[in-house]
């Protein structure tokens, strides 16, 4: 269902581009459209025929395989396989930017689809990360990192990389936090790999507003989906499937 919507979106964009040379917008109206199971039914034959050349072009772009997943991975709170994988990928990508992050953060809200088991296509990655978010690197003091972890606890969890261990109470208060199994030094500085949307304090991770020493790459290759694809390709080149596991990064007691 999600892929169909994305593909139709691409087709609609192509139609709009074609229309720009012949038509002008004279008015705009808006209404709400309920997206439900009715859209899973086969298209009207006339509509299907009209859309076919656009759908075929989009399918050609989205179909190439970039790697393989060892298991189905979805995003959940407080911890999940997908919620662990994506911040780990951001930390992994630091090598391309001369960065050595202490840890990574990826917001659950930015994980828009699960990763299926088996061969993974470009379309699968677009469904997972459809936004134009880019990787970035920032510095926070230990004091701000502790604030960040309190905010993550208050949200019931976000995606954090392997280096982080958080213990959260049932009323969503931070009980303890470590990085590399060490207590957080309030005076120390910590380098963090995240996405630009999060780095400005969005999704209620306000501590990021105190970030310094920003490294904001701005090219197409710096999009989070491009980086995720590179990770899958590297694993495939090594003859490996991508996998992730629950390992107690965020636990509720």
C-alpha positions, 0 to 999 in steps of 0.5 A: 500500500505504502509503495503504491502511494509513493509510486503514484506520487512520482507519477503525479510529479511527472504529470505536473511537470508535463502540465507546466508547459501548457497550463496555469493554475487559476485556483486551488481547492482543498479537501480531506481524502481518507486513505484506506483499504479501498485504494488497495483494490485494482485500478479502473482499467482506463486509469491503469492504462493511462498510468502504465507508462509512468508506473513502469518508469517509476518501477524501473527506478525503484526496482534495483536491489541494493542488498539483503536483510536477514530479518524483518525490522520495524520501529517500536519504542522503547527499543527495536531492531530498526530503531537500533539499525539506523543510528548505528548506520549514522555512526558507521557513516562517520568515516566518510566525513572524517568524523568519529561520533561518540553515539548516534540518534535517529528519531522513530518518527523518521522511520516511515516503513519497516525493512522486510526480510530478503532482498531490499530495493531502492524503493524499500529504502525510499519508503523507509526514509522518504524525506529530504533529511541529511546526516549531520554531526554536532557536539553537545556537552555532557550536561546537554547529553543528559538533558537529551537522554531525559527527553528521549526517556520522556518520549518512551524511547528513540533510536540510539546507537550501540554505544548508549545504554539508558534505563527508564522508569515506568513513568518515563523518567531517566534512571541511568545513562551511560556511553561506552559503559561509562557515566556521562561527564557533564563537563566533557564534549560528545560528538553525535551523528544524527539527522538535520531535522533532529539536530535542530531540536525537533521531535521534542529533543530540545537539548539539540538546540544547544549543539555546537561545531555543526557539520552539515553536509548538503549533497545528494549523497548525504541524504539519509536514504543515500547513506542507508543504501550505501550501508546495504551495498557495502554489506552485500559486497562483503557477502553479508545480510544486514541485521540488527537485534534487541540488546538492552539499549533502552530498558524500562524497569 
